Amino acid sequence: MYPKAIESYFAPTTVDEALRLLAEHRDSKLLAGGQSLMPLLKLRLVEPGCLIDLNRIPALAAIREADGALCLGAMARHAEVATHPLVAASYPLLADAARLIGDLQIRNRGTIGGSLAHADPSADYPVAMLALEARMVLSKAGGGRRVVGADQFFVGPLTSVLAADELLTEIQLPKPAARAGGAYVKHSLVAGDFALVSVGVQLTLSTNGRCERAMIARMRVRRRLFWPVLCWTTPSARGRVRWPLAKSKWEPTCAPLRLIAAASSRAMSPR
C-alpha cells in the first residue's frame, strides 16, 4: 500500500521554528528517524496533511552533561547512544538497551526521542528510562516547557502524556552515585526484534559492597498486554533483593540474578 499524499513538508533548522510549525499545523506529524512513522504512513494508519522533518536541527542531537545530569537530545541516534563515552562511563544500562535495538541500519537512523514519543510497549528504551529515573523535557511554542518523569510519561500502549502541540526535546538522566551500575537484557524471538520480555536493573552499592538502593523495571506481560512498569524501588535495600516475576520459558528467575551480578560488577568498577 502506498501512503496518502502529504500536502506540506517543512525542514526547520531550529527548535523554535519546529515548535512554531507544530503549533500552526495541527494535522502534522514529526519525522525523526522515521523507523516507526514510515510504516504507519505506508499502511495509512496515520494520514497527516503536513510533515515536519527534525533532521536538520543540530541542537536536538547533542549529548552533553549539564546541571548534574546527562542530557540527551531527542534526535540522538541509537548508534550514538550505544557508543557515546558519557553514556558508557556512567549509564551502561542505557548503552545495553541501545545496542539491542534492531540492526545496524535501524540504529543509525532511529532516534531516542522518536522511540520514546512513539511509546511502543515492546521497545527497549521505556524500561531503561524507568530504571534510570529519566526526565522528559516537553516544549511548545511560546516558551512553554514542562519536565515529566518517566514513571508519568507513559500512560498506555502507544500513548504518552505528550500533547499534540508539544515536542520532546531532551531526555535528562540524573547523575548516578559513585558506586552505581546497571544492566539491561531482553528476550525476543529474533535477534534485534522487539522484546517479548525485558528487564533493567540499576544498583547503588555501599563501600562494603552491600546494596543501598535498587531500581528494577521490567516489561509487564499480562493478558497479552505488554507495558513497562517499575516493579521495585527501595531507598535502602539493606543487601536484600527480591523479584516478583513469575517463571516462564526464558528462565526469568536466572535473568535477574545475571543482571544484578552485571550491575554490581559495573558499580564496583573504577571510572
C-alpha positions in Angstrom: 0.0 0.0 0.0 1.2 3.5 -0.8 1.0 6.4 1.7 -1.5 9.1 1.1 -0.1 12.2 -0.5 1.2 14.7 2.1 0.3 18.3 1.2 3.1 20.2 3.0 6.7 19.4 4.0 8.9 21.5 6.3 12.5 21.1 7.3 13.1 23.6 10.1 16.7 24.3 11.3 15.9 25.5 14.8 13.8 24.2 17.7 11.8 27.4 17.8 10.9 27.1 14.2 9.8 23.5 14.6 7.6 24.4 17.6 6.0 27.2 15.6 5.3 24.9 12.7 3.9 22.3 15.1 1.5 24.9 16.6 0.4 26.2 13.2 -0.2 22.8 11.6 -2.4 20.7 13.9 -2.7 17.9 11.3 1.1 17.5 11.2 3.4 14.6 12.1 7.0 14.9 13.2 9.7 13.0 11.3 12.7 12.0 13.4 14.3 8.7 12.4 11.2 7.5 10.6 11.5 3.9 11.8 8.0 4.0 13.3 6.4 6.7 11.3 7.2 5.4 7.8 5.5 2.0 8.3 2.4 3.8 9.7 2.3 6.1 6.7 2.7 3.2 4.3 -0.2 1.3 5.9 -2.3 4.5 6.1 -2.7 4.1 9.8 -1.8 7.8 10.0 -2.6 10.3 7.3 -1.0 13.7 8.2 -1.5 16.7 6.0 1.9 18.1 6.9 5.3 16.5 7.7 7.8 18.4 9.9 11.3 17.0 9.4 13.5 17.4 12.5 16.7 16.0 11.0 18.2 19.5 10.2 18.2 20.7 13.8 21.6 20.0 15.2 20.7 21.3 18.7 18.3 18.3 19.1 21.1 15.8 18.5 23.5 16.9 21.3 24.6 14.6 24.1 26.1 16.6 27.0 26.4 16.9 30.8 24.6 19.8 32.5 23.3 20.6 36.0 24.3 17.2 37.4 22.5 15.2 34.6 23.2 13.6 31.3 21.1 15.5 28.7 20.3 13.5 25.6 18.9 15.4 22.6 15.8 13.8 21.2 17.4 13.4 17.8 20.4 11.4 19.2 20.7 8.2 17.1 20.6 4.8 18.8 24.1 4.1 17.5 25.5 7.2 19.1 23.7 6.5 22.4 25.1 3.0 22.4 28.7 4.1 21.9 29.0 7.6 23.4 31.7 7.8 26.1 29.4 9.7 28.5 26.8 7.0 28.3 29.3 4.2 28.5 31.0 5.7 31.6 28.0 6.2 33.9 24.9 4.7 32.2 25.8 1.2 31.0 22.2 0.1 31.3 21.2 2.6 28.6 24.1 1.6 26.4 23.0 -2.0 26.7 19.4 -1.1 25.6 20.6 1.0 22.7 22.9 -1.8 21.4 20.0 -4.3 21.3 17.7 -2.2 19.1 17.1 -3.6 15.7 20.1 -3.9 13.3 22.8 -1.5 12.3 20.7 0.3 9.8 17.9 1.0 12.3 20.4 2.1 15.0 22.0 4.5 12.5 18.6 6.1 11.6 16.4 5.7 14.7 16.4 8.3 17.5 15.9 8.0 21.2 13.3 10.8 21.2 11.3 9.3 18.3 11.2 5.9 20.0 10.1 7.4 23.4 7.4 9.6 21.8 6.1 6.6 19.8 5.7 4.8 23.2 5.8 1.3 21.8 5.4 -1.0 24.8 7.8 -3.6 23.3 10.6 -1.0 22.7 13.8 -1.1 24.7 14.0 2.4 25.9 10.9 2.6 28.2 12.2 0.0 30.7 15.7 1.7 30.7 14.1 5.1 31.3 12.2 3.8 34.3 15.2 2.2 35.9 17.3 5.3 35.4 14.6 7.7 36.6 14.8 9.7 33.4 13.0 13.0 33.0 11.5 14.1 29.7 11.6 17.7 28.6 8.5 18.7 26.6 8.5 22.0 24.8 5.9 24.0 22.9 5.7 27.3 21.0 5.9 30.5 23.0 8.4 29.2 25.5 6.2 26.6 27.2 8.2 23.9 28.9 7.5 21.1 31.3 9.5 18.2 32.7 7.9 14.8 33.2 9.3 11.8 34.9 9.5 8.5 33.0 7.0 7.0 35.5 4.4 9.6 34.5 5.3 9.9 30.8 3.9 6.6 29.6 0.2 6.2 30.1 -0.7 3.2 27.9 0.4 1.3 24.8 1.5 3.7 22.1 0.2 6.6 24.3 2.2 9.2 26.3 1.4 12.5 28.0 2.9 14.3 25.0 0.4 16.8 23.7 -0.3 17.4 20.0 1.5 20.8 20.2 4.5 19.6 22.2 7.9 18.3 21.2 10.1 16.0 23.2 13.3 18.0 23.0 15.5 16.4 25.6 15.9 13.4 28.0 17.6 14.1 31.3 19.3 11.3 33.3 20.2 12.1 36.9 23.9 11.5 37.6 24.3 8.2 39.4 26.2 7.7 42.6 29.9 6.9 42.5 29.3 3.2 43.2 26.3 2.7 40.9 25.9 0.4 37.9 23.2 -1.1 35.7 22.4 -3.7 33.1 19.6 -4.4 30.7 18.5 -7.7 29.0 15.6 -8.7 26.8 14.2 -11.8 25.2 12.8 -11.7 21.7 12.0 -14.4 19.1 14.6 -13.0 16.6 17.8 -11.2 17.4 17.2 -7.4 17.3 13.4 -7.7 17.3 11.0 -6.1 19.7 11.2 -7.6 23.2 8.8 -10.2 24.5 10.2 -9.6 28.0 12.8 -7.1 29.1 14.3 -6.1 32.4 16.5 -3.2 33.6 18.4 -3.1 36.9 20.2 0.0 38.4 22.0 -0.6 41.7 23.9 1.6 44.1 26.4 -0.1 46.4 27.9 0.9 49.7 31.7 0.9 50.3 31.5 -2.6 51.7 29.6 -3.9 48.6 26.1 -4.0 50.1 23.1 -2.8 48.0 22.0 0.6 49.3 19.4 1.3 46.5 17.9 -0.6 43.7 15.7 0.3 40.7 14.2 -2.6 38.8 12.0 -2.1 35.8 10.5 -4.7 33.5 8.0 -5.1 30.8 4.8 -6.4 32.2 3.2 -9.3 30.3 -0.4 -9.8 31.3 -3.3 -10.9 29.2 -1.3 -10.2 26.1 -0.8 -6.6 27.2 2.8 -5.5 27.2 3.8 -2.5 29.2 6.9 -1.3 31.1 6.5 -1.0 34.8 8.8 0.0 37.7 8.3 -3.2 39.7 10.6 -2.5 42.6 12.3 0.5 44.1 13.8 1.0 47.5 15.8 3.8 49.1 17.7 1.2 51.3 17.7 -2.4 50.1 19.9 -3.5 53.0 21.6 -6.1 50.9 18.3 -7.8 50.0 17.0 -8.4 46.5 13.6 -9.9 45.7 12.0 -10.5 42.3 8.2 -10.6 41.6 8.3 -12.0 38.0 6.8 -15.5 37.6 8.6 -18.3 35.8 8.5 -18.6 32.0 10.4 -20.4 29.3 13.3 -17.9 29.3 14.0 -18.5 33.0 13.5 -15.0 34.4 14.5 -16.3 37.8 18.0 -16.6 36.5 18.0 -13.4 34.3 17.6 -11.0 37.3 20.5 -12.7 39.0 22.6 -12.2 35.9 21.5 -8.6 35.7 22.2 -7.9 39.3 25.6 -9.5 39.0 26.4 -7.4 36.0 25.1 -4.2 37.6 27.1 -4.9 40.8 30.3 -5.6 38.9 29.8 -2.3 37.0 29.1 -0.4 40.2 32.3 -1.6 41.8 34.5 -0.9 38.7 36.5 2.3 38.8 35.5 5.0 36.4 
